[in-house]
Amino acid sequence: MVGLEPLPGRAEPTVTVDIASLELSPAPWSRRLLCMVYETLIVAALLLSGSLVALVWLPADAASAGSGWARLSLQAWLLLLLTAYFAGCWSRYGQTLAMKTWRLLITDAAGQRPSPGRALLRLALAATTLPLSLLWPALDRDRLFLHDRLAGTRVWRIT
């Protein structure tokens, strides 16, 4: 296939899926919750890996003493890592690894993958409203989580 062969030293070409070609239905609360549980395992792995990388970079005396700048830089690094994972996956693919496994997809109101700004907004809202957001679908007419309602996003099940 001409045009799809990778260049020497390059990764395989990626195939993008047109969201309009997918058959979508609103994601049930239970499926979203199970996806969150699976997502915590991925987040734990990211945090452990990110901490290991940071500890290798930090000077030995700063890492063992738990100095303020070392702790702050570790926290900033881990926050950046998680932000890149969630916002990057949502805006580029419309789903994280856990969402792909559970066949879930995030779109904006227009039915497109969320923009990077909207993905960052969704992440910030999810992080700050999570306990309330888990109960919100019982009150919401569309059964959306609070952070999805406020960010203008929606989670779909790929059928």
Secondary structure, DSSP 8 states (H G I E B T S, - for coil): -TT-S--TT---------GGGS-EEE--HHHHHHHHHHHHHHHHHHHHHHHHHHHHHS-HHHHHHT-HHHHHHHHHHHHHHHHHHHHHHHHHHSS-HHHHHTTEEEEETTSS---HHHHHHHHHHHHHHHHHHHHGGGT-TT---HHHHHHTEEEEEE-
